[in-house]
Structure formats: C-alpha cells, structure tokens
Amino acid sequence: MRREFKLPDVGEGLTEAEIVRWHVKAGDDVKVNQIVVEIETAKSIVELPIPWDGVVADLMAGEGDTVDVGAPIIAVETSEPGAGGPGETTAAPPKAVTGAGAPARSAVEALADDLVPKPPAEGAVEPGAHGSPAPKEERQAVLVGYGVKTGTTKRRPRKGIPANPVANPSRVELDTPPAQPSQPDPQTAPQPAPQAAPAAPTPARVAVLAKPPVRKLAKDLGVDLTAVTGTGPQGSITRDDIQAAASAEEPAAPVQAPVQVPGQRPVGEQREERVPVKGVRKMTARAMVTSAFTAPHVTEFLQVDMTLTMEAVQRLRTMAEFAEVKVSPLLLVARAVLTAARRHPMINSSWDEEAQEIVVKHYVNLGIAAATPRGLVVPNVKNAHELSLPGLARELARLAETARAGRTQPAEMSGGTITISNVGVFGVDGGTPIINPGESAILAVGQVRDMPWVVDGALAVRKVATLSLSFDHRIVDGELGSMFLRDVGAMLEDPVRMLAWS
C-alpha cells in the first residue's frame, strides 16, 4: 500500500512551511515515529515523524521548497493496508487494461492517437538532427505545430565582415577591413600570381569590447584599443577610457588584477542580492508592522548605575546553586522586571480590540528576544513569576541554547506577556524597541560600560547601562510607564531592593 504523508499544521493556523532537511531518501526503511524531515514554519523549525513502518517510495518536495499545509511531501510503501489517517492519503499505481478486457475505443479516440506524434524510441535517430540519437526524454506532443525545429539558428552576416565562422567570431574583436579580392583584367590573359615574399607572422588578435562610436573616437585620437583597460560593463571600453588614454603622456599601463582582501566582496560579484522573505523572517516582519501601526508606542530612557548588580553577578557565579548555569546581568534584569510587574500589574496586560477591554494578566510569561540566523525569535519563560532565581537562570539558559540551535517550538513563542531585549550584547547603548504583538511593554537593556558618575557628591567611574522602555499608550500612560521603569532601575542600582519588594 502506497501512503502519502501530508504536511500538517504544526502551529496556530499556519498555511505553509519550508522543507529544511530530509533525514531519509527514497529506498530507506522507516519506523513509526521516526523523524524524517525538518520544516521551517513562520515561527520555528519543527521535526516531523512518520506514522507508519515501511519503505520510502518518493520524496515529493525538495529541500528549500515551500509547501502548502495539506500537500503530500513523502510517500511510503507499507506492507499492510490500512485506513488513512488525517495526515495521509493512499494511492495505488494505475493499471493499464489491455486485451479482451480493454474497453472499445471510439473512432475519434483512434484518430486523435494517430494525429499525436509518437516519441522516438530510445536509441532511434531523429530526422533533421544530423543522424544524432534521439533524446531519451519524451516530448510533450501537441496537435497543432507539434515538434521542435531542429538545426542551428543562422545570423545574417554583417556588411564588410566575411561569413566564415572562423574569421567572424561571435566576440567583438579589433580587426582591419578585409582585403578585397583582385579582379582579373579582361583584356589580358590570366597570368599566374607572383609568389610574394614570406611575410612576418601576424600577431594574434586581442579581444576588445567597444562600441562603434568608441572605436571611431579611438581612431581619431590615435589610441590603441588593445592598450586600454575598459571600465564599462563586462570590461568594455568607454569614451572616458579613450579620452583618459589620449590625455596620458605615456601609454596606459596594464592594470593588475585587484588583490582580494578577506572580508571584501569578491571581484565581479553581483552588487545586489535578493533574499526571499519567508519563515520566521516573514512572520516577524508582519508582526512588527502590525504592532508599529496598531499600538501607539511611547519610549522612555533611564541610565542606571549597575555597579552593585555586576558585583552581585560575580557573587552568584561562585554559589553552588548556579554551578551548572551561566549567570549574566540579564538574570537580575529579568528578576527586576518580574518584581516590578507584580508592583504594577497594568504593565503586564494586553488590548482586546474586539471586546474593547484591557486584559490584565496576573501571571508573567517572560519573553526574551533572541537573534538567530533565521531571524528574530521571542521565546518566553512560562510562569516565570513562580520560579526561583536558580530556576529562572536555568530556563533562560535553555531558551538561549534552543534558539541558537534553531529548535524553538511554536508553543514556546506564544502567550508572552512582557519582553526583554538585550541589545547590550551587540555593543549598543539603547534604542526604541517595538512591542511584541499581544503585549503592552518591552524593555531594552544596553551594554554595561564604564562611565563617570557622581557618587556621594564625588565623581567616580561606575558600571552604567541605559534602559529603554517602550509601552502601548492605550494601556500604559506616562505615569505608569515611568514608575515601572524607575522601579526596575532602582532594583538594578541596589539588588537588595528585589528582596524587599518581592
């Protein structure tokens, strides 16, 4: 039994996915729940298992193809017939009916068969192809004008240029007008032509790309085209090249090939490149446009003395509870956001346009924006407000590792309530982040760097970072946004406040 596995909807209302990598090929044995393919949806890369035992009959989509949900992507020959599931179809190869059991053909069908040309058999000689064997691929026959004209296309020879294909190459070359053949004098008897003295060997022609007006200009100015390096398309010589060569005191020296420097674009490479917008990048673009032009954004900035936070990070790294996880300043920033969200619940809410209501959420699914080779993804820590500090550290490390590997699942990116974007890892001080759709606020954390700071009336060098909070002004007014940002900054200036406000 041949069974075809259809591409399922692995997300929330997805319509298509891209085939990233096949783990099997035609002829391989497969087992139930064996991973056979990786697909990239609009949210993440997902591994799909096969629901049957059998042998792979055909891969119906190639790597890099975008396939609609519901389209078959792989066919498997199974040993036992069974009812098809929701993700499969069964198909049996058509059988030809011949002999006495075949239905009688009508006269119209017989006439149509006679009119349609039959493809030549393998190894046969196709007429008009100079006796060459006919191609193995069968042509698609048509009733009117069928067949492909064989032979070569002839170009009309230019005036003054011999039609000999050897003397008239397709490339534009620097040559002299051909000598006209001498005509015999009708009043004198034909005499054998005298033997000419052996001439010096003619130098090989040099291919030169130049338009006729440019050639005329070179002739008028006495410029040798073979000594000019073209700067036009495909190395063609332009008028500027001729004028520059004519004004030079010495003949233009041949230009050496440029040395390729590591990191530079290779010489001759195209100047533009088109990248298909699909998968995660397509979803991110749509979400950002929707958010930017739906929610009225307001962004506030706050510079924070992070010196005590950086000292606390160093102390946490020495504790046994954090021995197996990487502790970074992001951990304490996340804890500060969770604490401030509990103090100001309206910041952790969403706007319901249809019901014209504000949905205040008394739980926090903390999103962490992560840049990956496939684009920006925002997985979130479910119920982050219930986790201890070591538990939060482990979840942040797990999300980061999964995102870097491209294994973030759609469920991990849905249901977020508030997001943190750590732009400091890129050496950036701050910015105006765009709110993740369905949320009301996002906090961007800039790099921590040494800056002059006033401490107890004296100037000192401190660890300073910039916080940027963008919020939906339909839900969060200036007072609420300022109070939330102020509390986050206060806890990062003195981490002990996290204990007092928890």
N, C-alpha and C positions, 0 to 999 in steps of 0.2 A: 504494500500500500504506500503510495506517494503522498506525503503530507507536507503542506506548505505552512510555515510559521509566519504569521502576520506581525508587523511592528505594532506593539501595544502602546497605549498612552500611559507612560510611566510617571507623568507629572500631573498637573492640575489643568486639564483642558488643553494639552499640547496638541499641535496639529502636524508636526513634522520633527524629524531628527536626522542627524548626520551619522553615517557609518564611519566610525573612527578606526577600528581594527578588528579583523576577523581572527579568531583563535583556532579555526578549523578550515579545512579546504575540502573540495569535492573528493569523495572516496574515503574520508576519515570515519571511523566508528565514533558514535556519540552515545552518552548515557543520560539518563533522566537527571535534570537539574545541573547538567554540565554547562559551564559558561562558554558560550560560542562566539559572542560578539560584544564589542563595546560601542555604545552610541552616545552622541553628544546632543542633548536636548537644549532647549532655551535656558536651562538652569544649571545643568551639570552633566558629567559623564556617568553613564549607567551601564552596568554589566547585565546582559540578558542571558538566562539559562534556557536550555531546550527542554521541552516537556516529555520527550519520548526517547526510547532506545532505537538505534538504527544506524544507517549509513548515510552520510551527506551526499545527496544527489546533485545539488546545484546551489551555488551562492547567487541569489537573484539580485543583489546590489553590491557594487564595489566600494572599496574604501574611499571616502571622500564624497560619496553620493549622498544627496539629501532625499530622504524617503518620507512620503506621507504616512501618517498613522493609519493603520489598516491595510497597508500594501504588503504583500508577501516579500520576505527578504531571504529565506532559506528553505530549501526543500529537502526532506529526509525520507528515505525509503525504510519503512518499518516492516518487521516480519509478521506482525499480527494486525489485521484490520480492526479499526475501532471508530467510535463516533468522534467527530471532530470537535475540539474544544473551541472556546471563544477566540483563541489566537491562531487558529489553524484552518486550513482548507484541504480537502483531499481531492486529488486529481489523478485520473488514470490515463495513460497514453492512448490516443485514438488508434483504433484498429482498422486497417483497410479491408474492405469487403470486396472480394473478387470471386470469379467463377459463377456457378449456378445460383448462388445465393445473392449475388450483387443485383441491385435494382436496375431496371432498364433505363438507359439514357435517352433523353429526347433528342430530336433532330437538331434543335437549337444548341443543346449542350455539345453534341458531336461537332457541329460547325464551329463553335467557339474554341473547342480544343484544337481543331485544325488550323484556325487562324492564329492562335497564340504560338509563337516560335518556341521550339523545344531547346533547352540549353544544351550546348555541345557536351558530349561525354568526356570524361577525364582522359587526357592524352590525345584528344582529337585535334585536328588542325582547323583553325578558324579562318574562313575565307577573308582575304584582304589584309591579313596580318603577316604577310611575307613568310608563310609557312610555319609560324611560331605556334607552339602548342596553345590550345585554348586555356584560359584561366580556370582554376578549379571552382572558384566561387560562381554560383549560378546567378545570372542576371534576372532582374525583375522584368518579365515580359509585359508589353503593352500592346494594345490592338492597333493604335494609330502611331505611325512613326517609330515603331519599336526598333530596338537595336542601337548600338553606338557606332558612329562612323569611325572607322579605323584609319590609320595613316597619320602623317605628321602635318602640322599646320605650316603653310608657306607664307613668308612675309615678302611683300613687294620690295624689291631691291631699290636702294636709294640711287639718285642720279649721280653719275660720276664714280660710283663705287662698284667694283666687279662683284658679280653674283656668286663667285666661288666661295663656298662657306669657309674654306681655309684662309683665303685672303680677306674675308669680310667677317671677322669675328663679331659676336654679339656685343662685346665690350667696346666702349669708345676709346680709340687709340689715336695717338699722334702719328699721322702719316702724311705723305705727299701725294698730290694728284697723280693718278696712274698715267703712265706714258701711253700716248695714242699709237696704235699700230700703224706702221708706214704703209702707204698705198703704192702699188707698182705703177710705173709710168706706162700708159697705154701705148706711147709712140716708140718705146724701146723694148727690146727683147728682155725678158726676165733674166737677170744676172744673179748668180749665187751671192748671197750676202758675204762681205768680207769678214773674216774672223777678227773679232775685237780682242784687244789686249786683255789679259786677265785683270779683272777689277778687284779692288781691295774688298775684303769681306765687309758686308753691310752689318752695322751693329743691330742687335735685337731691338725691336720696338719696345717702348716703355708705355705701359697703360696709364693714360691720363684721363681724368674725368673733368670735363669742362664744356660749357655750353658754347654754341657757335659765336654769340656776341663776345664772350670772354676770349675765345680763340682769336677773333679778329683784332680785339684790343691788344692781345699779346703780340700779334704780328706787327701792328702799327708801332708799338713801343719797342720792338726788338727784344722781347722777353722769351727766353727758352722755357717752355712749359714743363719740360722734364726736370728743371732745376727749381721748380716752385712747389712748395708743400701746401696742399689745399686745406682750407679750414672750413669748407662747406659741408653739407650733408654727405656722409659716406666718403669723406676725404676729397670731395670735388673742389676745383679751383674757382674762386670768385673774382669779381672785378677788383675788390680790395686787395686780394693777394697779388694780382698783376701789378697794380699801382705801387704796392709796397716793394715789390721786387724791382720795379723800374726806378724807383727813387733811391734804392740802396746803392752805395758806392761799389760794393762787391756783390758778386752773385750770392744769392741766398744759400746758406749752408744747410745741408740736410739736417732736419730736426731729429734728435734722438728720441727713441720711444720713452715715454714717461715712466719713471720707476714707480711701481705700485707700493704705496705705503700701507702698512697694516691698519685696518680700520677705515680706510678710504674706499669709496665706491670704485669698483673695477672700471678700467678704461673701456669705453664702448658700451657700457651697460645702460639700459634704458633709464631715462630720467624720471619716469613716473611708473607707479605700480598700483594696481587695483586689487584691493583686498575684499573678498566677499563678506558682507555683513550677515552673519548667521550665528546660531548657537547662543552662547552666553553673551557675546557682544551685542547681538541683535536685541535680546531681551533687556540688557542693561540700557541700551540707547532708548528703547521705547519707554522704559520705566522712568529714566531721568527726564525725558521730555515731558511725560505726563506729570511728574512731580513738580518740575520747574514752572510749568504753565498752569498748574491747578492750585497748588498751595502757595500762598503769598509768603515768601521767605524773608526772614529778618536774621541778620548775623551780628553777633556781639563778640568782642575780643577781650581777653584778660591775660596779662602777663603774671606769671606765678613764680615765686621763689621755691624751687624744687629741691633745695639742698638737703633738708631733713628727709624728704622722700627717697632721694638717692642713697642716703645713709641707711634708711630702713631696708631698702632693697638689698644692700650688701649684707646686712644682718640676717635677713630671711634666707639668703643663699647658704648660710652656714648651719641652718637648722636641719634636723633630721627629717622633719615633715616635708621639706622641699628638696630632699636629696635627689629625687628622680625626675624633677621637672625644672625647666628653665624659668627663673624668676626675673622679670623685667619691670621697668616702671609702669608698663601697661597694666600689670596686675593690680597695683594700687590705684591707678586711674579708674579701672573697672569697679573696684570696691567703692571708690568715692562716688561714682555715678549711681551705683545701686543704692547707696545710703541717701544721696540727695534726692533720688526719685521717690524714696519712701517718705521723705520730708515734704515733697511737692508732688503729689500724685497726678496732677493735671498734666505734667510734662510727659507722663507715660500713658498717652491716650491716642485716639485716632478720630478722624472726622468721618461720620456716616452721612454721605451726601443724600442718599435716597430717603433715609428716615429723618434727616435733618436733626441728628443727635451727635453728641460727643460721647465716645465710648471710653470711659476711664478704666484702665486695666490695673488690677491690684496684684499683678504678677509681672515679672520682668523677664522677657526673652531677649537677652543682651546680644545685639548684633555686633560683629567685628568685621569691618571692611577689609578684604584681602585682595591684593593684586596678584593675578596668576597669568601665565602665558595665554590662557584662553579669554582673559578679560577680568573685570571686577566681579567678585562674588562677595556676598554678605551672609555667611552662615551665622547662626545665633545659638547661644547657650540657653537651653530650655530651663526655665525656672531658676535663673541664675541667683535670684534673691535668697534661695534656700540653701545655697552651697556655702561651705566653709571656705576660708581663704586657700588652704591647700587643694580642696576640691575644685575651686574656681581656677586655680593655676593649672591643674591637670586638664580641665576642659578647654581652656584657652590654647594650651599646647597641642591638644588633639585636633582642634579645629584648624589651627595653623598648618599642622602636618598634613591633614587631609586635603586642605585647599591647595597646598603646594603640589601634591601628588595628583590633583585633578579628580579626586574621588568624592567631592562634596555632593551629597544626595539632595534631591529637591526638598525633602522634608526638613533638612537642616537649614534651609534658606527661607522657609515660610514661617509666618507667625511672629516675626520680630516686632518688638515694641519700642526700642530705642537703640541707637547705634553709636559706636565709637570708630573713628577713622584715625589711625596712627600714621599721619603723614611725616612725622619726625624721622622715621626710618629712611626716608629719601633725602634727608638733609634740608627739609623745608620748615620754615618757622610757623606758617599758618596759612589759612585760606578761607574760602566761603563754601563749605560743603553743601551738597544738595541732599535734602531729606529723603530717606528711603521711603518709597511708597507705602502707605498704610501706617506710617508713624508720624510723630509730631516734632521730633527733635533729633539732631545728630551733633556729636561733639568731635571736633578735630583736635588732635594733640600734636604740637610742633616739636621740633628737636630740642633736646636739653643741652644748653651750651653755656659756657662761662660768660658772664656779663657783669658790669659794675652795678652794684645795688647798695642802697642805703640801709644799714642795719644799726639800730640804736643811735641814730644821728651821725654815724660814721660810714664812709664809703668802703665797700668791701667787694670782693669778687665772689659771686654766688652762681649756683646752677639754676638757670632761668629757662622757662618754656612758655609758649603762647598757647592759650586755649581759645578755640573758635567754636561758638555755639550757634547753629542755625536752627530756627524753630518756625513752626506754622503759626502765622499771626492770627489765623482764625480761632485758634485754640489758646495759644500762649501769647499773652500780652507782654509788653516791655518789662513790667514789674516782675512777673513770674519768671521770665527768661533770665533777668538779671539776678534774681535771688537764687535760682538754681545754679547759675554759673559761679556766683560768689561763693556758694557753699562748697562746690567742687574744688574751687581754688583754695579755700580755707583748709580743707582736709588734706590737700597736697602740700600746703605750706607747713602744716603740723599734723602728721598722720595720727597722732593721739586722738584728734577730734573724731576720727572714724569710730573709735571705741566709745567715746562719749555719746555720739549721736546714733549708734546702732541700737 
